[in-house]
Amino acid sequence: MASLPTTPSADSRTRASALREALATRVVVADGAMGTMLQAQEPTLEDFQQLEGCNEVLNVTRPDIVRSVHSAYFDAGVDCVETNTFGANLTALGEYDIPERVHELSESGARIARETADEYAARDGRQRWVLGSIGPGTKLPTLGHTTFGAIRDAYQQNAEGLLAGGADALLVETTQDLLQTKASVLAARRAMETAGYDVPLIVSVTVETTGTMLLGSEIGAALTALEPLGIDMIGLNCATGPAEMSEHLRYLARHSRIQLSCMPNAGLPVLTKDGAHYPLTAPELADAQENFVREYGLSLIGGCCGTTPEHLRQVVDRVRDLTPSERDPRPEPGAASLYQTVPFRQDTAYMAIGERTNANGSKKFREAMLEARWDDCVEMARDQIREGAHMLDLCVDYVGRDGVADMEELAGRFATASTLPIVLDSTEVDVIRAGLEKLGGRAVINSVNYEDGDGPGSRFAQVTRLAQEHGAALIALTIDEEGQARTPQKKVEIAERLIDDLTGTWGIHESDILIDTLTFTICTGQEESRGDGIATIEAIRELKRRHPDVQTTL
């Protein structure tokens, strides 16, 4: 259950503002490994409250140990430390049968870091910050280990505790499943609304030695799915050393509108008779981070597994006088499956949306859905992938069916079975929501229009709010309160209204809007329909002239 709103202190707002300013103007250095330093102090089973290995419990039982780790990094000269809350979430604490302690352990961890940071700031007048660590947990919602709603609500408790304890930013880190990442980001946003103020929201994904995240997501898919959520920064941490991160950072530097971060391990672990050893030396980490700042314009750097205060001391010395190099990113608007990003504008063809997984358009798909032949439904999706579609339209609307249940079933299957992004096609808001909560990639919602107006309770507002929250792109139809537009002028007039509303009121980029100027059937032989096709083409031409970044679809 969410906590009651608290009144934010002026200090909280001031610190968050100062951190934003620092990230915009210089290189901010964070700390390194936490867990190994805690374990090195040999906490007892009693310290763990008989929950051996649950480091977050030490926030309550041995705050002195936790504080000593933060102090070691501040002594090394870092600007900020991460809270000891990596496992303060539903699934990780659930392994110890203490999921009800999410908020308590998050707040206590943040408070220790806050007090330590303030102590150092008081000594020399230099601001130190606290990054509230939100770890991935132990279960993957994309694979059905847990539900989106359950982890989102628990991550909100995690984030609320961090803010209550004095965190200056929220760091969603070491993420392996894009759906889990989205749940964390949405939870962090809700926690900030509850707290009454914003802090920087940073997402750090983990790319394995395979070149993808654990479930197969390329870095392009991660950027396409996560940047539209309104995060402030995206980066990489854990799994590998800096050498293996370079190409992924290059991609982010070329395409990301937002700031970048990197917190690598001290190389790839080498197994020895004494356990895992991380071979990267402090000078080597400093070399790598200096190069990343110069080449890719990183704003936040630090370390992960195997990095020590000495590693960070040398990083601080190396980047002290650097400012992030300026980037000229070239965003590539598109949608994403769990695995890959697909641009809205194809180099050699139009973008084709496969419609055979639409219960209203395909009798074969509808019958398979009605008979719960889910594997057949998935195979129809794969057929369209093989035939060259760029996205798949998924519509389960059918009279008498439980659309939410059908969407949960099929979107959940398509999430891992389809390498293409999904277009969620429904007239029901709850059905669209069900689909969004199953898809780790970036979906397109089909569709919004002004048929019942644009008031707070209108379908337009409800669906657009969902798109905004989940970072989905939107197909918008040229229909208003008077019906479907027929003339080029009316089509463009409604399109202008849609674009102004979606960008101005809802903050959606023009390039994430797909306008469908619609046309009635043009082969009926009816005199009044003869010009409909031409009217649609003329409307598209004029719309492209006025808004070259807006996408169009038919």
Secondary structure, DSSP 8 states (H G I E B T S, - for coil): ---------HHHHHHHHHHHHHHHHS-EE-----HHHHHHT---TTTTTT-TT-GGGHHHH-HHHHHHHHHHHHHTT-SEEE-S-TT-SHHHHHTTT-GGGHHHHHHHHHHHHHHHHHHHHHHHS---EEEEEE---S--GGGTSS-HHHHHHHHHHHHHHHHHHT-SEEEEEEE--HHHHHHHHHHHHHHHHHHTS---EEEEE---TTSS-TTS--HHHHHHHHGGGT-SEEEEESSS-HHHHHHHHHHHHHH-SSEEEEE--SSS-EEETTEEE----HHHHHHHHHHHHHHH--SEE---TT--HHHHHHHHHHHTT------------EEE-SS-EEESS-SSS---EE-TTBTTT-HHHHHHHHTT-HHHHHHHHHHHHHTT-SEEEEB---TTS-HHHHHHHHHHHHHHH-SS-EEEE-S-HHHHHHHHTT-SSB-EEEEE-STT-SSTTSHHHHHHHHHHHHT-EEEEESEETTEE--SHHHHHHHHHHHHHHHHHTT---GGGEEEE-----S-S--GGGTTHHHHHHHHHHHHHHH-TTSEEE-
